[in-house]
Amino acid sequence: MTAQELFDLGQEHRRNKRFGEAINAFRAAADSPDATPEIISRSQASVELIQEINGFVNTDLMNP
């Protein structure tokens, strides 16, 4: 698969809330030999966003 196809696959997984698979696809897109600087940057940003969302904890809701 090309870097663009892997990136698109990552977006599809993210839309379907399959975050682990999305991260794998984004990382594969960034590591692909045909990855452009834009795809690398967007893939890395997508991985960081997913990790930030999954790690979010609202302490106000946890400590009533």
N, C-alpha and C positions, 0 to 999 in steps of 0.2 A: 504494500500500500504506500501511497505517497504521503508526504508530510501533511498536505492539505486534506487528504482523505482521513488520515488519523485524527487531525484536529476536528474535522466535521463529526467524526464518530464520537469524540470526546464531548462535543456539544450535545449530541443526541443523548448520550448516556446521562449527562448532567440534567437535561430537560426531563428525563425519565427517572430522576433521583437515584441513579445507579452510580454513586459517587466514587466508589473504589475503581470501577471500570473506567469512569471518566478520567480519573487521575492517571491511570495506566495509559490510556490513549493519548492524553496530553503530553505525558512524558515521552512516549514513543514518537510523537510528532516532533517534539523539540530535539530528540536525538537522531531523527532521520537524516540520512546524508543529503537529501534535497531540501531540507528545511531552510526557509528564508529567515532573515533576522526578525521579520514581522511575526512569522509563525512561532518562532522560538519565544519571543517576548509575550505574545498572546497566550501561548501554552503555559508558560511559567506563571503568568498572572492568573490564569484560570485555576491552576493547581493551588496557588496561594489563597485564592478566594474560597475554594471548596474547603481547604483546611481551616480557614478562619471561621467559616460558617459552621463546620462540624465541631469546632472547639469552643464555640460561643456558649457561655454560661451566664444566665441572668441571676446574679446573686440575690437580688431582691425577691425573686420568686422562690429561691431555695431557703431563704431565712425569713419566714413570715413574722 
